[in-house]
Amino acid sequence: MATNPFRYHGSSKLPPSSSIVAESPRLRTQLLGVISSSITFILLYSLRWASRDKDPPIHMESTLLRGEIKKKSYFPVYRSSISDVEPTLHGILRKDVPSIISSVWNPSRCAVLGLAYGYGLWTFRDFVGSLRATGYNGYIILGISPNPGEDVLDYLEHQNVTVKYVEMANRCTYNGTIGYDGRVINTKDWNCAKKYPDYKITWGRFKLYEDWLKEEVGVTDGIMLTDVRDAYFQRDPFVAAVELDMQHPLMLFEEHPDMKNTHWLTDIPVSSCKKYKVGETQVLCSGSVMGSREGILGYIETMVEEFDLWKTQQNCRIDMPGDDQSIHNYLYYTNRFKNATTIP
């Protein structure tokens, strides 16, 4: 079984995990009802743990509209109508910002992309199964290890997932060996895609996303880039975006209101590299980004341009994987992203 490349390999001077900021389920809940509440999440895993020695449960695969159960299933989800969820979402979604995309997104031409290297079947069932259960019939494009289990392959094929095999490099060839603090960066402990060994995997995934989108010419409408391990879906995100008039070229999701960019994950890298303070601004999560095809490709291009700059300068070489979020916030708050809308 392949290992998860997103584990922390950073400097001992930094806190031991970037997941505090980089993987927040709350913001996905708020725009599109994408991620369930933490109570539901805990319940799901409690049920899984309790039944770990039993036969796998039957999960609903098809849409459950207005309480009507249509079988042939993989993941149990109740999908309410927009009138049911509107009161809950009112005041949270930024509905005062109208969509500036005139055409309506067709979910069959939309795509959800994620890097899911080294994950087991249950993670795919949570992510893919819940997304298909909403009725979403568009592209799901996932990067996985070259040697997944047969159960994973069978499941992904059954769910019509476009699989992209990702090989990891034997060693990263990150540009420069001296980091921002003057110490040698031990890149042998990093994970980098074989195709892009100059980029730590949290950067390299953006290059992979760009490749995959260019390969899939049928993806012409909405796109979501998202973490996989800690996400599952309650509604079709693209249908919800249309119904809520939230089809923006680029949508960036805010973290919890208490999370500000004075946090070390933004402050240390940006202060070192740019001699700039993002300050008491709202943290935006790089683990969930949504928009049009043009908007997402432009976002990736801007991110990669900045990655290329950071790895050539010693004061920008930060020995941790989570600085993609640092860059994400720096670029937004310095007006580098085109047509970006933030979602509380």
Summary of the structure (lengths in Angstrom):
residues: 344
radius of gyration: 19.7
end to end distance: 37.6
largest distance: 61.4
contacts: 1119
relative contact order: 0.19
helix: 37%
strand: 15%
